[in-house]
Amino acid sequence: HGMMTLQPAAPEVGAADDYGFSLLVQWPSVGTATAYVVELRESGSPQVERFVRQVPMQAVGPLVELRVGGLRPTGPGRIYIAQ
């Protein structure tokens, strides 16, 4: 009781490889968090995929990151949105 849950800032999404098969999602860490949930979807698509990442005990630093691989790009210019 009395604990306020802080929502982290919106994540940044970038390419993790040169071919569009993986993404890197980064966001500022929240010191009291024990886990983060990232929802990823292709722009314009209603389908959302949810990823849960536990915060490692030794985690130090201002950023948390999640790498998502195994994507299958259907064409150039695909845009992904994370929240």
Number of C-alpha atoms within 10 A of each C-alpha: 3 4 5 6 9 10 10 13 12 12 18 14 20 16 15 15 11 7 11 19 14 18 18 16 21 19 19 15 19 18 12 9 13 11 11 17 11 18 13 18 16 14 12 10 9 7 11 13 10 12 12 11 13 10 17 9 7 6 11 11 9 10 12 17 15 16 13 15 13 9 11 10 13 8 7 8 8 11 12 15 17 18 16
